[in-house]
């Protein structure tokens, strides 16, 4: 089972918390530029459980590190 400490240790660029209704949230510690937003990066994520949030955070990491392709426009 993934814990909040596990998520915070791996994803240091995010503030992670669990709401009082049980949803898991993460918000970036810094700004996201326009190009990153166009690539699908989000400022805040939410999920039903810590494992789902971990998967969303990993997907965000791959968006940040992916090379930019000329003329790329996400759907």
N, CA, C and O atoms as a CHARMM CRD file, in Angstrom:
* protein
*
  300
    1    1 UNK  N      0.83400  -1.19000   0.00000 PROA 1      0.00000
    2    1 UNK  CA     0.00000   0.00000   0.00000 PROA 1      0.00000
    3    1 UNK  C      0.87600   1.24900   0.00000 PROA 1      0.00000
    4    1 UNK  O      1.85200   1.33500   0.74500 PROA 1      0.00000
    5    2 UNK  N      0.52200   2.19800  -0.82900 PROA 2      0.00000
    6    2 UNK  CA     1.22900   3.46500  -0.92700 PROA 2      0.00000
    7    2 UNK  C      0.72400   4.40800   0.15900 PROA 2      0.00000
    8    2 UNK  O     -0.48300   4.53200   0.36300 PROA 2      0.00000
    9    3 UNK  N      1.63700   5.06700   0.85000 PROA 3      0.00000
   10    3 UNK  CA     1.25500   6.01900   1.89900 PROA 3      0.00000
   11    3 UNK  C      1.51300   7.44500   1.43500 PROA 3      0.00000
   12    3 UNK  O      2.16900   7.66900   0.41800 PROA 3      0.00000
   13    4 UNK  N      1.00100   8.39300   2.18000 PROA 4      0.00000
   14    4 UNK  CA     1.24500   9.79500   1.88100 PROA 4      0.00000
   15    4 UNK  C      2.74100  10.10200   1.94800 PROA 4      0.00000
   16    4 UNK  O      3.25900  10.85500   1.12300 PROA 4      0.00000
   17    5 UNK  N      3.43200   9.52200   2.92500 PROA 5      0.00000
   18    5 UNK  CA     4.88100   9.72200   3.03500 PROA 5      0.00000
   19    5 UNK  C      5.60900   9.17600   1.81100 PROA 5      0.00000
   20    5 UNK  O      6.56100   9.79100   1.33000 PROA 5      0.00000
   21    6 UNK  N      5.16600   8.02200   1.30200 PROA 6      0.00000
   22    6 UNK  CA     5.76500   7.45900   0.08800 PROA 6      0.00000
   23    6 UNK  C      5.60900   8.42800  -1.07800 PROA 6      0.00000
   24    6 UNK  O      6.57000   8.70400  -1.79600 PROA 6      0.00000
   25    7 UNK  N      4.40200   8.93900  -1.26200 PROA 7      0.00000
   26    7 UNK  CA     4.14100   9.86900  -2.35700 PROA 7      0.00000
   27    7 UNK  C      4.97600  11.13900  -2.21400 PROA 7      0.00000
   28    7 UNK  O      5.57300  11.60500  -3.18400 PROA 7      0.00000
   29    8 UNK  N      5.01800  11.69200  -1.02000 PROA 8      0.00000
   30    8 UNK  CA     5.77400  12.93000  -0.78800 PROA 8      0.00000
   31    8 UNK  C      7.26800  12.72400  -0.99500 PROA 8      0.00000
   32    8 UNK  O      7.95300  13.62400  -1.48100 PROA 8      0.00000
   33    9 UNK  N      7.77500  11.57500  -0.64000 PROA 9      0.00000
   34    9 UNK  CA     9.21300  11.28200  -0.79100 PROA 9      0.00000
   35    9 UNK  C      9.59600  11.18100  -2.27000 PROA 9      0.00000
   36    9 UNK  O     10.67000  11.63300  -2.66600 PROA 9      0.00000
   37   10 UNK  N      8.73000  10.59600  -3.07200 PROA 10     0.00000
   38   10 UNK  CA     9.02700  10.38600  -4.49600 PROA 10     0.00000
   39   10 UNK  C      8.71800  11.63700  -5.32600 PROA 10     0.00000
   40   10 UNK  O      9.44300  11.95000  -6.27100 PROA 10     0.00000
   41   11 UNK  N      7.65500  12.34200  -4.97700 PROA 11     0.00000
   42   11 UNK  CA     7.17400  13.47400  -5.78100 PROA 11     0.00000
   43   11 UNK  C      7.37400  14.77600  -5.00000 PROA 11     0.00000
   44   11 UNK  O      6.41900  15.38700  -4.52000 PROA 11     0.00000
   45   12 UNK  N      8.63400  15.18000  -4.88600 PROA 12     0.00000
   46   12 UNK  CA     8.98400  16.33000  -4.04900 PROA 12     0.00000
   47   12 UNK  C      8.49000  17.66400  -4.59100 PROA 12     0.00000
   48   12 UNK  O      8.42600  18.64200  -3.84600 PROA 12     0.00000
   49   13 UNK  N      8.14300  17.72300  -5.85300 PROA 13     0.00000
   50   13 UNK  CA     7.64400  18.95700  -6.45000 PROA 13     0.00000
   51   13 UNK  C      6.15500  19.17300  -6.24400 PROA 13     0.00000
   52   13 UNK  O      5.57100  20.10200  -6.80300 PROA 13     0.00000
   53   14 UNK  N      5.54400  18.31500  -5.44200 PROA 14     0.00000
   54   14 UNK  CA     4.10300  18.36800  -5.21500 PROA 14     0.00000
   55   14 UNK  C      3.79200  18.42700  -3.72100 PROA 14     0.00000
   56   14 UNK  O      4.52200  17.87200  -2.90000 PROA 14     0.00000
   57   15 UNK  N      2.70100  19.10600  -3.38300 PROA 15     0.00000
   58   15 UNK  CA     2.13500  19.06500  -2.03200 PROA 15     0.00000
   59   15 UNK  C      1.00000  18.04600  -2.09300 PROA 15     0.00000
   60   15 UNK  O      0.10500  18.16100  -2.93100 PROA 15     0.00000
   61   16 UNK  N      1.03200  17.06700  -1.22100 PROA 16     0.00000
   62   16 UNK  CA     0.07900  15.95600  -1.28200 PROA 16     0.00000
   63   16 UNK  C     -0.73200  15.92100   0.01100 PROA 16     0.00000
   64   16 UNK  O     -0.18500  16.08100   1.10200 PROA 16     0.00000
   65   17 UNK  N     -2.03100  15.71100  -0.12000 PROA 17     0.00000
   66   17 UNK  CA    -2.89000  15.61500   1.05100 PROA 17     0.00000
   67   17 UNK  C     -4.10900  14.76100   0.75200 PROA 17     0.00000
   68   17 UNK  O     -4.42300  14.46400  -0.40000 PROA 17     0.00000
   69   18 UNK  N     -4.78000  14.38100   1.81800 PROA 18     0.00000
   70   18 UNK  CA    -6.03100  13.63800   1.71800 PROA 18     0.00000
   71   18 UNK  C     -7.13300  14.50600   2.31000 PROA 18     0.00000
   72   18 UNK  O     -7.01800  15.00700   3.42800 PROA 18     0.00000
   73   19 UNK  N     -8.19600  14.67200   1.54200 PROA 19     0.00000
   74   19 UNK  CA    -9.29100  15.53100   2.00600 PROA 19     0.00000
   75   19 UNK  C    -10.08900  14.84000   3.10600 PROA 19     0.00000
   76   19 UNK  O     -9.94300  13.64100   3.34100 PROA 19     0.00000
   77   20 UNK  N    -10.92500  15.61200   3.76500 PROA 20     0.00000
   78   20 UNK  CA   -11.73200  15.04600   4.84600 PROA 20     0.00000
   79   20 UNK  C    -12.83900  14.12200   4.33800 PROA 20     0.00000
   80   20 UNK  O    -13.49400  13.44800   5.13400 PROA 20     0.00000
   81   21 UNK  N    -13.05300  14.08400   3.02100 PROA 21     0.00000
   82   21 UNK  CA   -14.00800  13.12700   2.44400 PROA 21     0.00000
   83   21 UNK  C    -13.29400  11.93500   1.81700 PROA 21     0.00000
   84   21 UNK  O    -13.92900  11.08500   1.19300 PROA 21     0.00000
   85   22 UNK  N    -11.96200  11.87000   1.98400 PROA 22     0.00000
   86   22 UNK  CA   -11.21300  10.69700   1.56900 PROA 22     0.00000
   87   22 UNK  C    -10.55600  10.73200   0.20500 PROA 22     0.00000
   88   22 UNK  O     -9.91300   9.75700  -0.18400 PROA 22     0.00000
   89   23 UNK  N    -10.69700  11.84200  -0.55000 PROA 23     0.00000
   90   23 UNK  CA   -10.01500  11.93300  -1.85300 PROA 23     0.00000
   91   23 UNK  C     -8.56700  12.32700  -1.63700 PROA 23     0.00000
   92   23 UNK  O     -8.22800  13.03000  -0.68500 PROA 23     0.00000
   93   24 UNK  N     -7.72100  11.85800  -2.54300 PROA 24     0.00000
   94   24 UNK  CA    -6.29100  12.15300  -2.50400 PROA 24     0.00000
   95   24 UNK  C     -5.99400  13.24800  -3.51100 PROA 24     0.00000
   96   24 UNK  O     -6.47900  13.20900  -4.64200 PROA 24     0.00000
   97   25 UNK  N     -5.19000  14.23700  -3.09600 PROA 25     0.00000
   98   25 UNK  CA    -4.90600  15.41400  -3.90900 PROA 25     0.00000
   99   25 UNK  C     -3.40500  15.67500  -3.96200 PROA 25     0.00000
  100   25 UNK  O     -2.65100  15.29200  -3.06800 PROA 25     0.00000
  101   26 UNK  N     -2.99600  16.34300  -5.04700 PROA 26     0.00000
  102   26 UNK  CA    -1.62500  16.82300  -5.17600 PROA 26     0.00000
  103   26 UNK  C     -1.66000  18.12400  -5.96300 PROA 26     0.00000
  104   26 UNK  O     -2.36200  18.22300  -6.96900 PROA 26     0.00000
  105   27 UNK  N     -0.92200  19.10300  -5.52000 PROA 27     0.00000
  106   27 UNK  CA    -0.79700  20.35600  -6.25500 PROA 27     0.00000
  107   27 UNK  C      0.68000  20.70100  -6.38000 PROA 27     0.00000
  108   27 UNK  O      1.46000  20.47300  -5.45600 PROA 27     0.00000
  109   28 UNK  N      1.05100  21.24000  -7.50800 PROA 28     0.00000
  110   28 UNK  CA     2.46300  21.56500  -7.76700 PROA 28     0.00000
  111   28 UNK  C      2.96100  22.65200  -6.83600 PROA 28     0.00000
  112   28 UNK  O      2.20900  23.54100  -6.43800 PROA 28     0.00000
  113   29 UNK  N      4.21800  22.57100  -6.49900 PROA 29     0.00000
  114   29 UNK  CA     4.85200  23.58600  -5.66300 PROA 29     0.00000
  115   29 UNK  C      5.23000  24.83700  -6.45800 PROA 29     0.00000
  116   29 UNK  O      5.43000  25.90300  -5.87500 PROA 29     0.00000
  117   30 UNK  N      5.32700  24.71600  -7.76800 PROA 30     0.00000
  118   30 UNK  CA     5.69600  25.85500  -8.60300 PROA 30     0.00000
  119   30 UNK  C      4.71400  26.03100  -9.74100 PROA 30     0.00000
  120   30 UNK  O      3.75800  25.27000  -9.88800 PROA 30     0.00000
  121   31 UNK  N      4.96900  27.04100 -10.53200 PROA 31     0.00000
  122   31 UNK  CA     4.09200  27.33800 -11.65800 PROA 31     0.00000
  123   31 UNK  C      4.32500  26.37200 -12.81700 PROA 31     0.00000
  124   31 UNK  O      5.39100  25.76800 -12.94100 PROA 31     0.00000
  125   32 UNK  N      3.32900  26.24700 -13.63800 PROA 32     0.00000
  126   32 UNK  CA     3.42000  25.46600 -14.86400 PROA 32     0.00000
  127   32 UNK  C      3.32100  26.46100 -16.01400 PROA 32     0.00000
  128   32 UNK  O      2.37800  27.25000 -16.07800 PROA 32     0.00000
  129   33 UNK  N      4.29800  26.42400 -16.92400 PROA 33     0.00000
  130   33 UNK  CA     4.25800  27.38500 -18.02700 PROA 33     0.00000
  131   33 UNK  C      3.22000  26.97400 -19.07200 PROA 33     0.00000
  132   33 UNK  O      2.69500  25.86100 -19.04400 PROA 33     0.00000
  133   34 UNK  N      2.94100  27.88800 -19.98300 PROA 34     0.00000
  134   34 UNK  CA     1.90200  27.67500 -20.97800 PROA 34     0.00000
  135   34 UNK  C      2.18500  26.45300 -21.84000 PROA 34     0.00000
  136   34 UNK  O      1.26600  25.69700 -22.15200 PROA 34     0.00000
  137   35 UNK  N      3.42600  26.24900 -22.22700 PROA 35     0.00000
  138   35 UNK  CA     3.77900  25.08900 -23.05000 PROA 35     0.00000
  139   35 UNK  C      3.47700  23.78200 -22.30800 PROA 35     0.00000
  140   35 UNK  O      2.96900  22.82900 -22.89800 PROA 35     0.00000
  141   36 UNK  N      3.79200  23.74900 -21.01900 PROA 36     0.00000
  142   36 UNK  CA     3.50300  22.55800 -20.22200 PROA 36     0.00000
  143   36 UNK  C      1.99600  22.31500 -20.12700 PROA 36     0.00000
  144   36 UNK  O      1.54600  21.17200 -20.20400 PROA 36     0.00000
  145   37 UNK  N      1.22900  23.37200 -19.96200 PROA 37     0.00000
  146   37 UNK  CA    -0.23600  23.23200 -19.93400 PROA 37     0.00000
  147   37 UNK  C     -0.75300  22.67900 -21.25500 PROA 37     0.00000
  148   37 UNK  O     -1.65900  21.84700 -21.27900 PROA 37     0.00000
  149   38 UNK  N     -0.17700  23.14100 -22.33500 PROA 38     0.00000
  150   38 UNK  CA    -0.59100  22.63900 -23.66200 PROA 38     0.00000
  151   38 UNK  C     -0.25900  21.15600 -23.82100 PROA 38     0.00000
  152   38 UNK  O     -0.94400  20.44100 -24.55200 PROA 38     0.00000
  153   39 UNK  N      0.76800  20.70200 -23.15200 PROA 39     0.00000
  154   39 UNK  CA     1.15700  19.29100 -23.22900 PROA 39     0.00000
  155   39 UNK  C      0.30500  18.41400 -22.32000 PROA 39     0.00000
  156   39 UNK  O      0.42100  17.18800 -22.35500 PROA 39     0.00000
  157   40 UNK  N     -0.55200  19.03200 -21.50300 PROA 40     0.00000
  158   40 UNK  CA    -1.43200  18.26200 -20.63300 PROA 40     0.00000
  159   40 UNK  C     -1.05100  18.28500 -19.16400 PROA 40     0.00000
  160   40 UNK  O     -1.65500  17.58000 -18.35600 PROA 40     0.00000
  161   41 UNK  N     -0.05000  19.09100 -18.80800 PROA 41     0.00000
  162   41 UNK  CA     0.33800  19.18600 -17.40100 PROA 41     0.00000
  163   41 UNK  C     -0.74500  19.90000 -16.60900 PROA 41     0.00000
  164   41 UNK  O     -1.40600  20.80600 -17.11700 PROA 41     0.00000
  165   42 UNK  N     -0.91800  19.48900 -15.37900 PROA 42     0.00000
  166   42 UNK  CA    -1.93900  20.05900 -14.50700 PROA 42     0.00000
  167   42 UNK  C     -1.28100  20.66900 -13.27500 PROA 42     0.00000
  168   42 UNK  O     -0.20900  20.23800 -12.85000 PROA 42     0.00000
  169   43 UNK  N     -1.93100  21.66300 -12.71600 PROA 43     0.00000
  170   43 UNK  CA    -1.46600  22.23600 -11.45900 PROA 43     0.00000
  171   43 UNK  C     -1.90700  21.39000 -10.27500 PROA 43     0.00000
  172   43 UNK  O     -1.18400  21.27100  -9.28600 PROA 43     0.00000
  173   44 UNK  N     -3.09100  20.80300 -10.37500 PROA 44     0.00000
  174   44 UNK  CA    -3.66000  20.02200  -9.27600 PROA 44     0.00000
  175   44 UNK  C     -4.26200  18.73800  -9.82300 PROA 44     0.00000
  176   44 UNK  O     -4.88300  18.72800 -10.88700 PROA 44     0.00000
  177   45 UNK  N     -4.06800  17.65900  -9.07900 PROA 45     0.00000
  178   45 UNK  CA    -4.60000  16.34300  -9.44200 PROA 45     0.00000
  179   45 UNK  C     -5.41800  15.80600  -8.28200 PROA 45     0.00000
  180   45 UNK  O     -5.19100  16.18000  -7.13100 PROA 45     0.00000
  181   46 UNK  N     -6.36400  14.93300  -8.57900 PROA 46     0.00000
  182   46 UNK  CA    -7.06900  14.22600  -7.50700 PROA 46     0.00000
  183   46 UNK  C     -7.33100  12.79900  -7.94400 PROA 46     0.00000
  184   46 UNK  O     -7.36500  12.49000  -9.13500 PROA 46     0.00000
  185   47 UNK  N     -7.51500  11.93400  -6.95600 PROA 47     0.00000
  186   47 UNK  CA    -7.72000  10.50700  -7.21500 PROA 47     0.00000
  187   47 UNK  C     -8.47400   9.88300  -6.04900 PROA 47     0.00000
  188   47 UNK  O     -8.59200  10.46300  -4.97000 PROA 47     0.00000
  189   48 UNK  N     -8.98000   8.67700  -6.30500 PROA 48     0.00000
  190   48 UNK  CA    -9.73600   7.95000  -5.28600 PROA 48     0.00000
  191   48 UNK  C     -8.86300   7.34900  -4.19600 PROA 48     0.00000
  192   48 UNK  O     -9.30200   7.18400  -3.05800 PROA 48     0.00000
  193   49 UNK  N     -7.61400   7.01800  -4.55200 PROA 49     0.00000
  194   49 UNK  CA    -6.74400   6.33100  -3.60600 PROA 49     0.00000
  195   49 UNK  C     -5.28400   6.69900  -3.90500 PROA 49     0.00000
  196   49 UNK  O     -4.99500   7.26700  -4.95800 PROA 49     0.00000
  197   50 UNK  N     -4.37900   6.38200  -2.99800 PROA 50     0.00000
  198   50 UNK  CA    -2.98400   6.79200  -3.18600 PROA 50     0.00000
  199   50 UNK  C     -2.31400   6.13600  -4.39500 PROA 50     0.00000
  200   50 UNK  O     -1.46100   6.75100  -5.03400 PROA 50     0.00000
  201   51 UNK  N     -2.68500   4.91900  -4.70800 PROA 51     0.00000
  202   51 UNK  CA    -2.09100   4.24900  -5.87700 PROA 51     0.00000
  203   51 UNK  C     -2.49400   4.95700  -7.16900 PROA 51     0.00000
  204   51 UNK  O     -1.67400   5.12600  -8.07200 PROA 51     0.00000
  205   52 UNK  N     -3.74800   5.36600  -7.25300 PROA 52     0.00000
  206   52 UNK  CA    -4.21500   6.09400  -8.44000 PROA 52     0.00000
  207   52 UNK  C     -3.53700   7.45400  -8.54000 PROA 52     0.00000
  208   52 UNK  O     -3.18300   7.89800  -9.63200 PROA 52     0.00000
  209   53 UNK  N     -3.36000   8.11100  -7.40500 PROA 53     0.00000
  210   53 UNK  CA    -2.66900   9.40200  -7.41400 PROA 53     0.00000
  211   53 UNK  C     -1.21200   9.21700  -7.83200 PROA 53     0.00000
  212   53 UNK  O     -0.67700  10.03700  -8.57800 PROA 53     0.00000
  213   54 UNK  N     -0.57200   8.16400  -7.36800 PROA 54     0.00000
  214   54 UNK  CA     0.80500   7.88000  -7.76400 PROA 54     0.00000
  215   54 UNK  C      0.90300   7.69800  -9.27800 PROA 54     0.00000
  216   54 UNK  O      1.85200   8.17300  -9.90200 PROA 54     0.00000
  217   55 UNK  N     -0.06900   7.01600  -9.86100 PROA 55     0.00000
  218   55 UNK  CA    -0.07500   6.81400 -11.31600 PROA 55     0.00000
  219   55 UNK  C     -0.25500   8.14100 -12.05000 PROA 55     0.00000
  220   55 UNK  O      0.40200   8.38800 -13.06200 PROA 55     0.00000
  221   56 UNK  N     -1.13600   8.98600 -11.54400 PROA 56     0.00000
  222   56 UNK  CA    -1.34000  10.29500 -12.17300 PROA 56     0.00000
  223   56 UNK  C     -0.09300  11.16300 -12.05200 PROA 56     0.00000
  224   56 UNK  O      0.26800  11.86800 -12.99400 PROA 56     0.00000
  225   57 UNK  N      0.56100  11.11600 -10.90400 PROA 57     0.00000
  226   57 UNK  CA     1.79300  11.88000 -10.72000 PROA 57     0.00000
  227   57 UNK  C      2.88900  11.38900 -11.66600 PROA 57     0.00000
  228   57 UNK  O      3.62600  12.19600 -12.23100 PROA 57     0.00000
  229   58 UNK  N      2.99800  10.09900 -11.83800 PROA 58     0.00000
  230   58 UNK  CA     3.99000   9.53400 -12.76700 PROA 58     0.00000
  231   58 UNK  C      3.68200   9.97800 -14.19300 PROA 58     0.00000
  232   58 UNK  O      4.59900  10.29500 -14.95100 PROA 58     0.00000
  233   59 UNK  N      2.41000  10.00500 -14.56500 PROA 59     0.00000
  234   59 UNK  CA     2.03000  10.45600 -15.90300 PROA 59     0.00000
  235   59 UNK  C      2.39200  11.92400 -16.09800 PROA 59     0.00000
  236   59 UNK  O      2.83700  12.31800 -17.17600 PROA 59     0.00000
  237   60 UNK  N      2.20200  12.72700 -15.06600 PROA 60     0.00000
  238   60 UNK  CA     2.58100  14.13800 -15.15300 PROA 60     0.00000
  239   60 UNK  C      4.09200  14.28900 -15.33200 PROA 60     0.00000
  240   60 UNK  O      4.55200  15.14500 -16.08700 PROA 60     0.00000
  241   61 UNK  N      4.84200  13.47000 -14.64700 PROA 61     0.00000
  242   61 UNK  CA     6.29900  13.51000 -14.76600 PROA 61     0.00000
  243   61 UNK  C      6.72700  13.19800 -16.19800 PROA 61     0.00000
  244   61 UNK  O      7.64400  13.82800 -16.72500 PROA 61     0.00000
  245   62 UNK  N      6.07200  12.23300 -16.82200 PROA 62     0.00000
  246   62 UNK  CA     6.43300  11.88700 -18.20200 PROA 62     0.00000
  247   62 UNK  C      6.07900  13.02300 -19.15800 PROA 62     0.00000
  248   62 UNK  O      6.76100  13.20500 -20.16600 PROA 62     0.00000
  249   63 UNK  N      5.03000  13.78900 -18.86600 PROA 63     0.00000
  250   63 UNK  CA     4.68800  14.93800 -19.70600 PROA 63     0.00000
  251   63 UNK  C      5.74400  16.03100 -19.61500 PROA 63     0.00000
  252   63 UNK  O      6.07600  16.67200 -20.61200 PROA 63     0.00000
  253   64 UNK  N      6.26500  16.23400 -18.41800 PROA 64     0.00000
  254   64 UNK  CA     7.28000  17.26800 -18.20900 PROA 64     0.00000
  255   64 UNK  C      8.58100  16.89400 -18.90200 PROA 64     0.00000
  256   64 UNK  O      9.24900  17.76100 -19.46400 PROA 64     0.00000
  257   65 UNK  N      8.94900  15.62800 -18.87200 PROA 65     0.00000
  258   65 UNK  CA    10.24100  15.20800 -19.40700 PROA 65     0.00000
  259   65 UNK  C     10.18900  14.82300 -20.88200 PROA 65     0.00000
  260   65 UNK  O     11.23200  14.58600 -21.49100 PROA 65     0.00000
  261   66 UNK  N      8.99500  14.75600 -21.46700 PROA 66     0.00000
  262   66 UNK  CA     8.88000  14.38200 -22.88300 PROA 66     0.00000
  263   66 UNK  C      9.41500  15.50600 -23.76100 PROA 66     0.00000
  264   66 UNK  O      9.19600  16.68100 -23.46500 PROA 66     0.00000
  265   67 UNK  N     10.11800  15.15400 -24.84300 PROA 67     0.00000
  266   67 UNK  CA    10.59900  16.19100 -25.74300 PROA 67     0.00000
  267   67 UNK  C      9.43900  16.88800 -26.43700 PROA 67     0.00000
  268   67 UNK  O      8.42500  16.26600 -26.75300 PROA 67     0.00000
  269   68 UNK  N      9.59700  18.17300 -26.67000 PROA 68     0.00000
  270   68 UNK  CA     8.56500  18.94900 -27.35000 PROA 68     0.00000
  271   68 UNK  C      8.71000  18.73600 -28.84600 PROA 68     0.00000
  272   68 UNK  O      9.80200  18.86100 -29.40100 PROA 68     0.00000
  273   69 UNK  N      7.60400  18.41400 -29.48900 PROA 69     0.00000
  274   69 UNK  CA     7.59200  18.23500 -30.93600 PROA 69     0.00000
  275   69 UNK  C      7.01200  19.48900 -31.58100 PROA 69     0.00000
  276   69 UNK  O      6.00100  20.01900 -31.11800 PROA 69     0.00000
  277   70 UNK  N      7.64000  19.95700 -32.63300 PROA 70     0.00000
  278   70 UNK  CA     7.15300  21.14600 -33.33400 PROA 70     0.00000
  279   70 UNK  C      5.73000  20.91100 -33.81200 PROA 70     0.00000
  280   70 UNK  O      5.41600  19.87100 -34.39100 PROA 70     0.00000
  281   71 UNK  N      4.87300  21.89700 -33.56100 PROA 71     0.00000
  282   71 UNK  CA     3.50000  21.81600 -34.00200 PROA 71     0.00000
  283   71 UNK  C      2.61700  20.89900 -33.18600 PROA 71     0.00000
  284   71 UNK  O      1.47600  20.64000 -33.56900 PROA 71     0.00000
  285   72 UNK  N      3.12800  20.39300 -32.04600 PROA 72     0.00000
  286   72 UNK  CA     2.35500  19.48300 -31.20600 PROA 72     0.00000
  287   72 UNK  C      1.23200  20.22300 -30.51600 PROA 72     0.00000
  288   72 UNK  O      1.45600  21.24000 -29.85900 PROA 72     0.00000
  289   73 UNK  N      0.02200  19.71100 -30.66600 PROA 73     0.00000
  290   73 UNK  CA    -1.13200  20.23700 -29.96200 PROA 73     0.00000
  291   73 UNK  C     -1.90500  19.07600 -29.40000 PROA 73     0.00000
  292   73 UNK  O     -2.44700  18.27400 -30.16000 PROA 73     0.00000
  293   74 UNK  N     -1.97500  18.95800 -28.05000 PROA 74     0.00000
  294   74 UNK  CA    -2.71200  17.83100 -27.45600 PROA 74     0.00000
  295   74 UNK  C     -4.19700  17.93600 -27.74200 PROA 74     0.00000
  296   74 UNK  O     -4.72300  19.02600 -27.96300 PROA 74     0.00000
  297   75 UNK  N     -4.86000  16.80600 -27.73400 PROA 75     0.00000
  298   75 UNK  CA    -6.31200  16.76200 -27.97200 PROA 75     0.00000
  299   75 UNK  C     -7.06300  17.31100 -26.79300 PROA 75     0.00000
  300   75 UNK  O     -8.29300  17.35500 -26.81100 PROA 75     0.00000
